[in-house]
Amino acid sequence: MYQHFYQRFLQANPDKQHFASHSHHYWPDVTREATLAYWDDSASMVDDKWLHIFGQVIPQTQQLIADILNLPAPEQIVFAGNTHELVMRLFSCFDLSKPLNVLSTDSEFYSFQRQATRLAEFDNIELTSVPTEPFASFTERFIAKVKMEQPDMVFCSQVFFNSGYAIADLPAFVLAVAEVTDAMIVIDGYHGFMALPTDLSAIAERVFYLSGSYKYAQGGEGCCFMAVPPGNNQRPWYTGWFAEFGTLAAEKSALVLYSNDGNRFAGATMDYTALYRLHAVLLLFKKQGITVGRIHQYVMQLQQAFLAELSRQQHPLLNQQSLLLYRPDQHGHFFTFKLASTSEVADLAAFLKNNGVITDYRTDRLRFGFGLYHNSDQFDLSCLKRG
């Protein structure tokens, strides 16, 4: 149905079933033209390309993202090369020589988890991690912990990368957290953006929302973004000269000035090839009427077809009994199968790869992701009969 958008990737991988779209999504063909367009613009405009990028490409991409997330102020979206850069900029809103209490979960992606754990090695920085399992009680347990701890920062994923568990009603979750704390609230939306229909309008003034183009936005690595609450007046000490764009014409003073929009969290000079790719994908989907809702419905159909194919194979390890979680109303776009050990998972992943079935795994969990470039009629797990 949608495979014609991905001809180059599909033709380059003719004998593979790529079930790692949650990790490295195939890119639509328009991203190749977008990559060349960045080169061409650089060649034809040279220094003036920055006027084009900041005057047209960035505002257009901000608007496309704002439309998808129902954000009222597109100018509050800031771009960076990766989410780690944005996470560090958020940490730098605090005086790290003073006590800092951060509350999160035991299931955050490494861009946050590694940095937060390293910072927690300092005596004055405390990191509290709430277990995501059991999933049925996670929301209640997390909010209760926020109320008890009264942290300075709350950081939580929309969809957890190591399970697929999704917060069913993100606005209600954020508002419940905001009701019991004045802390900075940050949501990692990387596994939610362009996968699950997401409306941030009710929480736009309260939450920092992080995501990027590497996964479901299908633009590849190198372009992440953060939605910054309007009226935010934080002064991150980890700051680059792009954060001063809105004040470059102002008279200089001893005080470091910041833009009055999301760019107060900007860094410095970066390669905008990835932004061109993201812009091209989002524009393609808008023109084709491919909404996140349509994508989500299609992926849920793929997931059902995959489970039916898996059931036919009757594999002793990879089966619905080892599926960690599946509730359509609380699930992202990948399945996670939990096996007995890391070595068992590694061996099975290697076997599948040798048979053209591409997956990925984290410790004892094997993950299968789904995207628009899949066709359920072509799912074939018959190799499991031999493994």
Phi, psi and chi 1 to 4 in degrees:
 res  aa     phi    psi   chi1   chi2   chi3   chi4
   1 MET       -  -43.8 -177.3  176.9 -178.2      -
   2 TYR  -114.7    1.3  -61.2  103.8      -      -
   3 GLN   -62.9  -24.7  -70.6   71.2   36.1      -
   4 HIS   -66.1  -16.1   60.9  -75.5      -      -
   5 PHE   -76.7  -12.9  -66.1  126.1      -      -
   6 TYR  -122.0   29.4  -56.4   89.2      -      -
   7 GLN   -58.9  -39.8  -72.5  -57.2  -54.4      -
   8 ARG   -65.6  -45.0  -70.1 -175.3  177.5  -86.0
   9 PHE   -67.9  -41.2  -92.2   70.2      -      -
  10 LEU   -66.3  -40.7  -69.7  169.3      -      -
  11 GLN   -68.2  -30.4  -70.1  168.5    1.5      -
  12 ALA   -77.5  -14.5      -      -      -      -
  13 ASN  -132.6   60.7  -60.1  -84.3      -      -
  14 PRO   -69.2  -25.0   28.0  -36.5      -      -
  15 ASP  -109.2   24.1  -59.2  -40.5      -      -
  16 LYS  -122.4  144.3  -64.8  178.6 -178.7  176.8
  17 GLN  -106.9  105.8  -64.4 -178.7   81.1      -
  18 HIS   -91.7  100.0 -172.2  -93.3      -      -
  19 PHE  -104.5   33.0  -72.1  111.5      -      -
  20 ALA  -118.3   33.6      -      -      -      -
  21 SER   -66.3  -20.9   53.0      -      -      -
  22 HIS   -74.6  -13.7   56.1  -73.7      -      -
  23 SER  -108.1  -52.9  179.7      -      -      -
  24 HIS  -138.9   94.0 -170.1  131.0      -      -
  25 HIS   -73.2  142.2 -150.4  -70.0      -      -
  26 TYR   -59.5  146.1  -80.8   10.4      -      -
  27 TRP   -99.4  139.9  -55.8   -8.3      -      -
  28 PRO   -63.5  155.0  -22.3   33.5      -      -
  29 ASP   -58.7  -27.3  -65.9  -13.4      -      -
  30 VAL   -62.6  -18.9  -66.5      -      -      -
  31 THR   -70.7  -27.0   57.1      -      -      -
  32 ARG   -68.0  -45.5 -174.4  176.5 -171.6  -84.0
  33 GLU   -63.1  -35.8  -74.3   68.4   42.3      -
  34 ALA   -66.9  -38.3      -      -      -      -
  35 THR   -62.3  -44.0  -60.3      -      -      -
  36 LEU   -67.3  -34.9  -64.7  173.2      -      -
  37 ALA   -63.0  -37.5      -      -      -      -
  38 TYR   -64.1  -42.3 -178.0   74.3      -      -
  39 TRP   -62.8  -45.6 -165.1   97.8      -      -
  40 ASP   -63.6  -41.3  -69.6  -19.2      -      -
  41 ASP   -64.3  -38.6  -74.9   -9.5      -      -
  42 SER   -64.7  -38.1  -63.1      -      -      -
  43 ALA   -71.9  -41.5      -      -      -      -
  44 SER   -82.1  -33.3   63.0      -      -      -
  45 MET  -101.4  -24.2  -58.4  179.8 -166.2      -
  46 VAL    50.9 -121.0 -164.7      -      -      -
  47 ASP   -62.2  -29.6  -68.8  -14.5      -      -
  48 ASP   -72.4   -6.8  -71.6  -20.4      -      -
  49 LYS   -61.8  -27.5   75.3  178.6 -178.8 -176.8
  50 TRP   -66.1  -34.1  -60.9  114.4      -      -
  51 LEU   -63.4  -39.8  -63.4  175.2      -      -
  52 HIS   -68.6  -44.2  174.0   65.3      -      -
  53 ILE   -65.5  -49.6  -69.2  171.2      -      -
  54 PHE   -79.4  -22.2  -77.6   91.7      -      -
  55 GLY   -90.8  -25.4      -      -      -      -
  56 GLN  -128.6  -56.3  -63.3 -173.3   43.1      -
  57 VAL   -64.9  -47.9 -176.7      -      -      -
  58 ILE   -64.4  -50.4  -72.7  177.9      -      -
  59 PRO   -59.7  -37.6  -25.4   35.6      -      -
  60 GLN   -65.6  -41.1  -70.2  171.3   11.1      -
  61 THR   -69.4  -39.1  -50.0      -      -      -
  62 GLN   -57.8  -43.4  -72.7  172.4  -41.8      -
  63 GLN   -67.0  -39.7 -174.2   64.5   62.4      -
  64 LEU   -62.1  -42.9  -71.2  165.0      -      -
  65 ILE   -67.2  -43.0  -66.3  171.3      -      -
  66 ALA   -61.2  -38.0      -      -      -      -
  67 ASP   -65.0  -40.1  -70.3  -15.2      -      -
  68 ILE   -67.2  -39.5  -68.4  166.2      -      -
  69 LEU   -96.8    0.4  -64.0  172.8      -      -
  70 ASN    54.9   49.5 -160.1   13.6      -      -
  71 LEU   -92.6  134.8  -72.5  166.5      -      -
  72 PRO   -77.1  -18.4   27.7  -34.5      -      -
  73 ALA  -132.6   90.5      -      -      -      -
  74 PRO   -57.4  -30.5  -21.8   31.6      -      -
  75 GLU   -67.8   -8.1   67.5  -83.2    6.5      -
  76 GLN   -85.8    2.3  -68.7  -58.7  119.8      -
  77 ILE   -94.2  127.1  -64.9  171.0      -      -
  78 VAL  -119.4  145.4   59.9      -      -      -
  79 PHE  -108.5  152.2  -65.2   99.1      -      -
  80 ALA  -152.1  169.4      -      -      -      -
  81 GLY   -74.9  -22.6      -      -      -      -
  82 ASN  -160.6  163.4   53.6   71.1      -      -
  83 THR   -73.4  -25.0   53.8      -      -      -
  84 HIS   -60.3  -40.5  175.0 -104.4      -      -
  85 GLU   -59.2  -41.7  178.6 -178.7  -20.9      -
  86 LEU   -71.2  -38.8  -64.5  169.2      -      -
  87 VAL   -59.8  -45.5  165.7      -      -      -
  88 MET   -64.5  -33.4  -87.6  -53.6  -61.9      -
  89 ARG   -67.5  -35.3 -155.6  149.4  -76.7  129.0
  90 LEU   -67.8  -43.7  -70.4  169.3      -      -
  91 PHE   -58.9  -34.3  -85.8  125.6      -      -
  92 SER   -76.7    0.2   76.8      -      -      -
  93 CYS   -74.0  -15.3  -67.8      -      -      -
  94 PHE  -104.9  154.3  -58.8   94.9      -      -
  95 ASP   -81.4  102.8 -177.3  -12.1      -      -
  96 LEU   -74.3   -0.6  -62.3 -173.7      -      -
  97 SER   -86.5   -8.8   67.3      -      -      -
  98 LYS  -106.1  166.4  -63.0  179.6  179.1  179.2
  99 PRO   -58.0  136.0  -26.3   35.7      -      -
 100 LEU  -137.8  125.0  175.4   64.9      -      -
 101 ASN  -113.1  118.3 -174.0  -13.3      -      -
 102 VAL  -114.5  130.0  179.7      -      -      -
 103 LEU  -116.7  128.8 -169.5  143.1      -      -
 104 SER  -146.7 -151.6 -172.2      -      -      -
 105 THR  -126.7  173.2   78.1      -      -      -
 106 ASP   -87.9   12.0   64.9   -8.5      -      -
 107 SER  -131.0   28.6  -59.6      -      -      -
 108 GLU   -84.1  152.0  -60.3  -53.8  -40.2      -
 109 PHE   -69.0  161.7 -169.9   65.1      -      -
 110 TYR   -63.1  -28.4  -51.1  121.4      -      -
 111 SER   -58.7  -31.0   54.4      -      -      -
 112 PHE   -97.7  -48.8  171.2   82.0      -      -
 113 GLN   -59.0  -45.7 -176.9  -90.0  -24.7      -
 114 ARG   -64.5  -46.8  174.6 -178.4  169.9   83.3
 115 GLN   -66.1  -42.2 -173.3   63.8   73.8      -
 116 ALA   -65.8  -39.9      -      -      -      -
 117 THR   -66.0  -38.1  -57.2      -      -      -
 118 ARG   -65.2  -43.6  176.0   62.4 -179.1   88.3
 119 LEU   -63.2  -34.7  -71.7  172.7      -      -
 120 ALA   -68.6   -7.2      -      -      -      -
 121 GLU   -70.6  -18.6  -67.3  179.1   11.4      -
 122 PHE   -78.1  143.7  -67.1  100.5      -      -
 123 ASP   -63.3  -27.7  -67.5  -22.1      -      -
 124 ASN   -91.3   -2.2   61.0  -54.2      -      -
 125 ILE  -115.3  124.6  -60.8  177.5      -      -
 126 GLU  -115.9  131.4 -179.7  179.2   -0.3      -
 127 LEU  -116.6  119.2  174.2   62.9      -      -
 128 THR  -108.9  126.6  -58.4      -      -      -
 129 SER  -115.5  120.2  -63.9      -      -      -
 130 VAL   -90.0  126.9  178.5      -      -      -
 131 PRO   -61.7  136.6  -20.1   32.1      -      -
 132 THR   -77.0  -27.4   53.4      -      -      -
 133 GLU   -97.2  141.8  -63.0 -177.7   57.6      -
 134 PRO   -73.0  137.6   26.0  -33.5      -      -
 135 PHE   -63.2  -34.0  -59.5  119.0      -      -
 136 ALA   -60.5  -28.3      -      -      -      -
 137 SER  -110.4    8.3   62.5      -      -      -
 138 PHE   -58.6  -51.9  167.8   71.5      -      -
 139 THR   -56.6  -47.4  -64.9      -      -      -
 140 GLU   -64.3  -43.0  -68.4   74.8   16.0      -
 141 ARG   -66.4  -38.9  -70.7 -174.6  -68.8  104.8
 142 PHE   -67.0  -46.8 -172.0   83.8      -      -
 143 ILE   -65.1  -38.1  -66.5  170.2      -      -
 144 ALA   -63.1  -38.1      -      -      -      -
 145 LYS   -68.9  -39.4 -162.9   68.3  171.1  177.4
 146 VAL   -59.8  -46.6  171.7      -      -      -
 147 LYS   -61.1  -39.9 -175.5  176.4 -177.9  179.2
 148 MET   -73.9  -43.0 -178.4  176.3   69.0      -
 149 GLU   -81.0  -31.5  -67.5  -74.0  -28.1      -
 150 GLN    48.8   63.0  -72.4  -60.0  -53.1      -
 151 PRO   -74.5  171.2   30.3  -36.0      -      -
 152 ASP   -87.1  -31.8  -58.4  -67.7      -      -
 153 MET  -134.2  136.7  174.4 -167.4  -75.6      -
 154 VAL  -116.2  124.9  174.1      -      -      -
 155 PHE  -128.7  125.2 -168.7  103.2      -      -
 156 CYS  -151.8  144.4 -176.5      -      -      -
 157 SER   -80.7  150.9  -71.3      -      -      -
 158 GLN   -76.3  -43.5  179.0 -178.9    8.2      -
 159 VAL  -129.2  128.8  179.6      -      -      -
 160 PHE   -84.2  127.7  -65.3   99.2      -      -
 161 PHE   -66.1  -23.3   84.7  102.9      -      -
 162 ASN   -99.3    7.1   61.8   -6.2      -      -
 163 SER  -144.4  -31.8   65.2      -      -      -
 164 GLY    91.5   -6.2      -      -      -      -
 165 TYR   -62.7  131.9  171.8   67.7      -      -
 166 ALA  -119.7  142.3      -      -      -      -
 167 ILE   -71.2  117.0  -64.5  172.8      -      -
 168 ALA   -63.5  -44.6      -      -      -      -
 169 ASP  -123.6   89.1 -171.3  -21.7      -      -
 170 LEU   -62.0  -45.9 -175.7   63.0      -      -
 171 PRO   -58.1  -42.7  -26.9   36.7      -      -
 172 ALA   -64.1  -38.1      -      -      -      -
 173 PHE   -63.1  -48.8  175.3   83.1      -      -
 174 VAL   -64.5  -42.2  169.7      -      -      -
 175 LEU   -65.1  -35.0  -69.5  173.7      -      -
 176 ALA   -67.3  -38.5      -      -      -      -
 177 VAL   -66.2  -45.0  171.6      -      -      -
 178 ALA   -63.8  -25.2      -      -      -      -
 179 GLU   -70.2  -24.5 -171.3  173.9  -32.2      -
 180 VAL  -111.4    1.2  -61.0      -      -      -
 181 THR  -155.0  154.1 -176.8      -      -      -
 182 ASP   -99.1   10.4  -66.6  -32.6      -      -
 183 ALA   -62.8  158.6      -      -      -      -
 184 MET   -65.4  126.0  172.7 -171.5  -74.7      -
 185 ILE  -108.4  124.6  -57.6  174.6      -      -
 186 VAL  -124.8  130.1 -173.0      -      -      -
 187 ILE  -114.8  124.7  -63.7  -65.1      -      -
 188 ASP   -85.7  105.4 -178.9   -9.1      -      -
 189 GLY  -100.4   18.5      -      -      -      -
 190 TYR   -61.4  -35.4 -138.6  134.1      -      -
 191 HIS   -93.2    5.0  -80.2  -77.0      -      -
 192 GLY  -108.5  -39.8      -      -      -      -
 193 PHE   -61.7  127.5  178.6   64.1      -      -
 194 MET    68.1   11.1  -67.7  -59.2  -66.6      -
 195 ALA  -117.6  -55.3      -      -      -      -
 196 LEU  -105.4  134.2  -57.9 -176.9      -      -
 197 PRO   -54.6  124.9  -25.6   35.4      -      -
 198 THR  -134.2  123.5  -58.2      -      -      -
 199 ASP  -117.6  109.5 -174.8  -19.8      -      -
 200 LEU   -97.7    6.5  -60.2 -179.0      -      -
 201 SER   -58.7  -37.0   58.5      -      -      -
 202 ALA   -76.8  -15.1      -      -      -      -
 203 ILE  -124.9    9.6   55.5  174.7      -      -
 204 ALA   -59.4  -31.2      -      -      -      -
 205 GLU   -84.4   -0.3  -64.5 -175.2   -0.8      -
 206 ARG  -123.1  -18.8 -168.7   64.3 -178.5   87.0
 207 VAL  -123.2  142.9   70.0      -      -      -
 208 PHE   -91.6  125.0  -69.1   86.0      -      -
 209 TYR  -118.0  120.7 -175.5   87.2      -      -
 210 LEU  -106.0  140.3  -60.9  168.3      -      -
 211 SER  -164.2 -168.6 -170.5      -      -      -
 212 GLY  -171.5 -175.0      -      -      -      -
 213 SER   -99.5   -4.8   66.5      -      -      -
 214 TYR   -66.9  -32.2 -168.8   39.2      -      -
 215 LYS  -103.7 -106.8  -55.5 -174.2 -170.4  -56.0
 216 TYR   -72.0  -18.4  -49.4   99.0      -      -
 217 ALA   -76.2  -16.3      -      -      -      -
 218 GLN    68.7   21.7  -54.0  171.2   41.6      -
 219 GLY  -100.1   -1.7      -      -      -      -
 220 GLY    87.7  179.6      -      -      -      -
 221 GLU   -73.5  158.4   61.5  -83.0    0.2      -
 222 GLY   104.2   -1.0      -      -      -      -
 223 CYS  -139.6  103.9 -174.9      -      -      -
 224 CYS  -116.5  165.5  -67.9      -      -      -
 225 PHE  -146.7  162.8   69.8   85.3      -      -
 226 MET  -138.4  130.4 -179.7  167.5   67.1      -
 227 ALA   -87.2  121.3      -      -      -      -
 228 VAL  -102.9  133.4  178.5      -      -      -
 229 PRO   -55.9  132.5  -24.7   34.5      -      -
 230 PRO   -57.9  143.8  -23.5   33.9      -      -
 231 GLY    79.6    2.3      -      -      -      -
 232 ASN   -63.3  134.3 -178.4  -87.2      -      -
 233 ASN  -120.9   24.3   59.7    1.0      -      -
 234 GLN   -63.9  149.8  -62.6  -82.3    7.6      -
 235 ARG  -123.6   76.4  -58.2 -178.9   67.9 -109.9
 236 PRO   -57.9  134.1   20.7  -32.6      -      -
 237 TRP   -80.1  -18.2   50.1 -103.1      -      -
 238 TYR   -89.0   93.5  173.8   45.1      -      -
 239 THR  -140.2  148.4 -175.3      -      -      -
 240 GLY  -118.3  172.8      -      -      -      -
 241 TRP   -70.4  -18.3   73.7  -77.2      -      -
 242 PHE   -63.4  -24.9  -81.1   11.1      -      -
 243 ALA   -71.1   -7.8      -      -      -      -
 244 GLU  -107.3    2.6 -161.4  175.5    2.3      -
 245 PHE   -51.1  -42.2  -96.6    3.4      -      -
 246 GLY   -72.3   -6.7      -      -      -      -
 247 THR  -125.4    9.2   65.4      -      -      -
 248 LEU   -60.6  -28.6  -73.3  177.6      -      -
 249 ALA   -85.3   -8.1      -      -      -      -
 250 ALA   -74.3  155.8      -      -      -      -
 251 GLU   -67.0  132.8 -175.8  175.9  -18.0      -
 252 LYS   -69.6  144.5  -65.9  -59.4  177.6 -176.4
 253 SER  -138.5  176.1   67.5      -      -      -
 254 ALA   -69.7  -22.6      -      -      -      -
 255 LEU   -84.7  132.2 -173.7   68.1      -      -
 256 VAL   -71.4  124.5  174.3      -      -      -
 257 LEU   -93.5  157.9  -58.7  176.7      -      -
 258 TYR  -132.8  152.9  -68.2   80.0      -      -
 259 SER   -62.2  154.9  -66.8      -      -      -
 260 ASN   -92.7   12.7  -68.7  -40.6      -      -
 261 ASP  -126.4 -159.8   52.5   22.6      -      -
 262 GLY   -61.2  -21.3      -      -      -      -
 263 ASN   -66.7   -7.1  -87.6  -25.5      -      -
 264 ARG   -63.8  -15.8   68.2  172.0   41.7 -116.7
 265 PHE  -103.7   16.2  -75.2   87.5      -      -
 266 ALA   -77.8  162.4      -      -      -      -
 267 GLY  -103.7 -125.5      -      -      -      -
 268 ALA  -131.2 -165.2      -      -      -      -
 269 THR   -51.7  132.4  -50.6      -      -      -
 270 MET  -142.7  164.4   58.1 -177.7  -78.2      -
 271 ASP   -82.9  122.0 -179.2  -12.0      -      -
 272 TYR   -97.3   17.4  -80.1  102.1      -      -
 273 THR   -55.8  -45.0  -54.3      -      -      -
 274 ALA   -64.8  -34.2      -      -      -      -
 275 LEU   -64.2  -40.9 -179.1   79.3      -      -
 276 TYR   -59.3  -42.4  -88.9   55.9      -      -
 277 ARG   -64.3  -46.5  -66.7 -163.1  -56.4  -98.7
 278 LEU   -60.3  -45.2  174.6   60.8      -      -
 279 HIS   -57.9  -42.2  175.4  -94.3      -      -
 280 ALA   -65.1  -41.6      -      -      -      -
 281 VAL   -66.6  -48.9  174.8      -      -      -
 282 LEU   -63.9  -36.5  -61.3 -175.3      -      -
 283 LEU   -68.4  -40.4 -171.9   60.1      -      -
 284 LEU   -58.4  -49.1  168.5   69.6      -      -
 285 PHE   -63.9  -38.1  -73.4  176.8      -      -
 286 LYS   -63.4  -44.9 -179.7  177.9 -179.2  178.7
 287 LYS   -66.0  -32.8  -70.1  179.4  176.8  178.5
 288 GLN   -87.8   -3.0  -64.6  -68.4  -32.0      -
 289 GLY    70.2   26.3      -      -      -      -
 290 ILE   -90.5   93.7  -57.5  174.4      -      -
 291 THR   -84.2  166.7   63.1      -      -      -
 292 VAL   -63.4  -34.7  178.6      -      -      -
 293 GLY   -60.3  -43.1      -      -      -      -
 294 ARG   -66.2  -41.4  -74.5 -178.2   61.3 -174.5
 295 ILE   -60.1  -45.7  -66.1  170.8      -      -
 296 HIS   -63.2  -43.3 -175.0   49.9      -      -
 297 GLN   -62.0  -41.7  -71.5  -63.9  -39.3      -
 298 TYR   -64.3  -43.1 -175.1   73.8      -      -
 299 VAL   -66.4  -38.4  166.5      -      -      -
 300 MET   -62.9  -35.6  -73.5 -164.3  -64.3      -
 301 GLN   -65.2  -41.4  -66.1  170.1   11.0      -
 302 LEU   -60.9  -42.2  -67.6  173.2      -      -
 303 GLN   -62.7  -41.2  -70.1  176.5  -28.0      -
 304 GLN   -64.0  -42.5  -72.7  -63.4  -40.0      -
 305 ALA   -64.1  -37.4      -      -      -      -
 306 PHE   -64.5  -44.5  176.7   86.3      -      -
 307 LEU   -63.8  -36.4  -69.6  177.7      -      -
 308 ALA   -65.4  -43.0      -      -      -      -
 309 GLU   -64.3  -41.6  168.7   64.9   12.3      -
 310 LEU   -62.9  -40.7 -176.5   62.7      -      -
 311 SER   -61.7  -34.7  180.0      -      -      -
 312 ARG   -66.1  -24.5  -76.3 -169.3  -73.1  -89.4
 313 GLN   -83.5  -23.5  -54.6  -50.4  -40.4      -
 314 GLN    53.5   47.0  -63.1  -69.3  -57.0      -
 315 HIS   -79.1  140.4 -167.1  -92.9      -      -
 316 PRO   -68.8  -24.4   23.4  -33.9      -      -
 317 LEU  -107.0  -47.1  -60.2  179.3      -      -
 318 LEU   -94.0   96.9 -164.8   61.8      -      -
 319 ASN  -156.8  176.6   50.2   53.9      -      -
 320 GLN   -68.3  -19.8  -69.8 -159.4   44.3      -
 321 GLN   -70.2  -28.6  -73.6   68.1   48.3      -
 322 SER   -93.0   -1.7   60.5      -      -      -
 323 LEU   -68.5  120.7 -178.2   59.8      -      -
 324 LEU   -63.9  -40.0 -175.9   62.8      -      -
 325 LEU  -161.0  138.1  171.7   75.6      -      -
 326 TYR  -155.0  102.4 -178.6   55.0      -      -
 327 ARG  -134.4  112.5  -77.6 -172.9   55.8 -176.6
 328 PRO   -52.4  -29.8  -27.3   35.8      -      -
 329 ASP   -83.8   -7.8   62.5  -31.4      -      -
 330 GLN  -137.6   45.5  -72.5 -172.3  -47.6      -
 331 HIS  -145.3  142.2 -153.2  -79.9      -      -
 332 GLY   -84.6 -157.6      -      -      -      -
 333 HIS   -98.8   22.5  -79.3 -170.6      -      -
 334 PHE  -141.4  151.1   61.5   94.6      -      -
 335 PHE   -97.6  144.6  -76.4  149.1      -      -
 336 THR  -121.4  123.8  -56.9      -      -      -
 337 PHE  -108.6  125.2  -64.5   85.9      -      -
 338 LYS  -100.6  119.7 -174.0  174.4 -177.9  179.1
 339 LEU  -106.9 -173.9  -56.0 -171.8      -      -
 340 ALA   -73.6  -29.1      -      -      -      -
 341 SER  -156.5  165.0   66.1      -      -      -
 342 THR   -64.0  -39.9  -61.6      -      -      -
 343 SER   -66.1  -36.5   60.1      -      -      -
 344 GLU   -64.2  -41.6 -163.7  170.8   61.7      -
 345 VAL   -65.8  -45.7  169.3      -      -      -
 346 ALA   -60.5  -41.6      -      -      -      -
 347 ASP   -65.3  -42.3  -70.2  -16.1      -      -
 348 LEU   -68.4  -40.8 -178.3   53.6      -      -
 349 ALA   -62.6  -40.3      -      -      -      -
 350 ALA   -65.8  -41.3      -      -      -      -
 351 PHE   -60.8  -46.8  170.2   80.6      -      -
 352 LEU   -61.3  -44.3  -70.3  167.3      -      -
 353 LYS   -60.7  -40.6 -175.0  174.9 -177.5  178.4
 354 ASN   -65.1  -18.0  -71.0  -24.2      -      -
 355 ASN  -107.3   19.1  -74.6  -86.9      -      -
 356 GLY    79.6   13.2      -      -      -      -
 357 VAL  -107.8  108.7  179.6      -      -      -
 358 ILE   -94.6  121.9  -49.8  -57.6      -      -
 359 THR  -130.1 -170.4   64.7      -      -      -
 360 ASP  -149.8  165.9   84.6  -42.4      -      -
 361 TYR  -145.0  157.2   63.5   94.3      -      -
 362 ARG  -131.5  114.5  -65.0  -72.4 -172.8  -89.6
 363 THR    50.6 -114.6   62.0      -      -      -
 364 ASP   -96.8   21.8   61.3   -9.0      -      -
 365 ARG  -124.8  124.9  -58.5 -179.6 -179.6 -165.1
 366 LEU  -102.5  131.3 -177.6   64.7      -      -
 367 ARG  -117.2  138.3  -55.8 -171.1  -61.2  176.1
 368 PHE  -123.3  119.3  -72.5   76.9      -      -
 369 GLY  -109.5  162.0      -      -      -      -
 370 PHE  -135.0  147.3  -54.8   89.7      -      -
 371 GLY  -150.6  178.2      -      -      -      -
 372 LEU   -64.8  -21.4  -66.9 -179.0      -      -
 373 TYR   -80.2   -1.9   54.5   86.7      -      -
 374 HIS   -86.3  150.0  -74.7  133.2      -      -
 375 ASN  -127.8  117.6 -175.9  -23.0      -      -
 376 SER   -61.7  -25.0   60.6      -      -      -
 377 ASP   -67.5  -16.1  -66.1  -22.2      -      -
 378 GLN  -102.8    2.3  -62.6  171.7   -6.6      -
 379 PHE   -65.2  128.4  -72.4  169.1      -      -
 380 ASP  -145.0  106.1 -179.4    5.4      -      -
 381 LEU  -111.3   25.5  -60.2  176.0      -      -
 382 SER   -62.8  -20.7   58.2      -      -      -
 383 CYS   -60.1  -23.0   67.0      -      -      -
 384 LEU   -64.5  -21.1  -68.3  173.2      -      -
 385 LYS   -65.9  -23.1  -67.4  -73.1 -170.3 -176.9
 386 ARG  -100.3   -9.1  -53.5 -172.4  -61.2  -88.2
 387 GLY  -111.0      -      -      -      -      -
